[in-house]
Amino acid sequence: MNWTRVLQVVSTALLLAENAQGFIGICPTQSMANTNASPSLRESLALFMGRAAAVRASTKAKTDAKKAKTNAVYGKKIIMAVKQGGSDDPNANRLLGDLIKQAKANSVPVDNIQRAIKKATEGNVGDFKEKTFEAYGLGGASMIISVLTDNDNRATADVKSTVNKRNGKIAEQGSVAFMYDRKAIVEFGEGELDEEALLEAAIDVGCEDYEVEECDGEA
């Protein structure tokens, strides 16, 4: 076996894995492990397998962090929905029921959902509310930053610090928002849909545009 060629392949695989932040595995066969490989080759293979483990750990850490962020966001939204709706019953509180469906669709554990609902009923829990910031990023790109917080001062300090660290700048209220319009998409489940009644209701609440699309067999 040409060990020089094997080393070249291993080196190339390491470079690709690092650039793509992915995982490329090369598993030496049992016969290869039993050969009289040179110490340098065995050391290179050991280093490669160590690198593969590091890539797996890094990928898992990023995935776990993303899940934790999603769980935290929905936890705050659920608390806010319970307080605004005045009920911890998803059947009586429409907003809470919709949020629970969204949370489950985003793989938020049921225990987390129940814990957030229980926490919202406790008297010592702060009332989360939405707070909006306007900012400019690199190249003058405009941004609308929306956060959920139970402490306005802390949220303001955290957002300003984050924007400044990334060479951005907090803008005056209204200097960015006028360039954006808040829009919404309304989805309906299975069943008959009265388009005329829906259009009338949309016009009554100030709808500017209206379009009905079929999605996956559902209206």
PENORCOR-V342495 format. One record per backbone hydrogen bond with DSSP energy under -1.0 kcal/mol. NH is the residue of the N-H (numbers start at 1). CO is the residue of the C=O. Records with the same first field share a line. If there is no record, write none. Layout:
NH: CO / CO
This chain:
3: 1
6: 2
7: 3
8: 4
9: 5
10: 6
11: 7
12: 8
13: 9
14: 10
15: 11
16: 12
17: 13
18: 14
19: 15
20: 16
22: 17
33: 29
34: 30
37: 35
42: 38
43: 39
44: 40
45: 41
46: 42
47: 43
48: 44
49: 45
50: 46
51: 47
52: 48
53: 49
54: 50
55: 51
56: 52
57: 53
58: 54
59: 55
60: 56
61: 57
62: 58
63: 59
64: 60
65: 61
66: 62
67: 63
68: 64
69: 65
70: 66
71: 67
72: 68
73: 69
74: 70
75: 71
76: 72
77: 73
78: 74
79: 75
80: 76
81: 77
82: 78
83: 79
84: 80
85: 81
86: 82
93: 89
97: 93
98: 94
99: 95
100: 96
101: 97
102: 98
103: 99
104: 100
105: 101
106: 102
107: 104
108: 103
113: 109
114: 110
115: 111
116: 112
117: 113
118: 114
119: 115
120: 116
122: 119
125: 122
129: 149
131: 147
133: 145
135: 143
136: 169
137: 141
140: 137
141: 138
143: 135
145: 133
147: 131
149: 129
155: 151
156: 152
157: 153
158: 154
159: 155
160: 156
161: 157
162: 158
163: 159
164: 160
165: 161
167: 164
168: 163
169: 136
171: 134
175: 172
179: 176
180: 177
195: 193
198: 194
199: 195
200: 196
201: 197
202: 198
203: 199
204: 200
205: 201
206: 203
207: 202
215: 218
218: 215
